[in-house]
Amino acid sequence: MAYYSKEEQETLLGYCAAEDCGTVYTTIPADIRKYREFVYDFKEEMDDEGRVIVLSGKCDKKQIKLVKPRVKREYTEEERQVLAERMRLNREKKNS
């Protein structure tokens, strides 16, 4: 069996209160490579070619978190001019 199809690929991150640790399950190749570094007590499933196609295991609970997405701020033309002037002054101060 090769890698899972795009429709079947998933990554699940959880928190197990009973064991006070995070849990990881993934079938996404890029996530397998990323999480393999810090997941412990893990199990891997291999395909016929020896590639890891499933990774599941535990990690430190502090590694399981969601962050708020950054919001792109829209500036008015006056705010842009003020920021540009501030940057120009800081560059001049830095170069002198």
N, C-alpha and C positions, 0 to 999 in steps of 0.2 A: 504494500500500500504506500502510495506517495503521500506528500503533504495533503492535508485536508483541503477541500475546495473552499473558495472564499465564503460561500454561504455557511459552511460548517465551522469556520475558524472563529474562536472566541477566547477571551481572557476573562477569568473570574478572580476577583480579589475579595477576600473576606476576612472577618475577624472572629476567632473562636474564643469566647469568653471562658469556657471551661479550661482550656489549655493556656490562656493568656498569650496567644500568638496570632499572627496573620497567616492566612492560607492563600495559596496561589495555584491556579489551574489554567493552563494555556495550551492552545493548539496553533497559535500564530508564530511562525518561524522567528520573526524579529524579536518578539517578546520572550520566546524560549531562550534566545541568546542573551538577552538583557537580564532576565530574572535568574538564570542559571548561576550567576555570580554570587548572589546572596541568599538563595533559597537553600535550606538545609532539610535533612530528613526527607529527601525527594525521591520520586519515582519517575522514570522515563520510559516511554514506549518508543521503540525504533521501527522504522520501515524496513523493507527488504534490502535496501541499499545502505543500511546502517545509520541513517539520519534520524535524529530525535524528532518525533512528530507530536509528542505529548509530554508536558512537564507538569508535575503536581508536587507540592510540598509545602513546607512551613517557612515563615520568615518572622523577623521581629515585628511586633505589632505597630511600632512607630513608622514602619515603612509603608503601611497601608493608610493612605489619606487621599482626600480629594481637595483640590485647590480651586478657588474661584477663577474663572477665566478672566484674562485681562480685557478691559474695555478700552477700545481705541477712542481717544478723546478728540473731539472736533473743535478746532480753534477758529475764532473769528479772525478777520484780517488784522484788526488792531492788536489782538493777543499775539499773533505771529510776529508782528513788527516789534513788539515789546520783547519777546523771546529772542528774536534775531539780534536786537541791540544788546541784550544782556550777554548773549554768546560772544558777540564781537568784542565787548568790553573785557570779558573773561579771557579771551584769546590774546588780546593786547597786553593784559596784565601778566599772563603766563609767559609771553614772549619777551617781556622787557626785563 
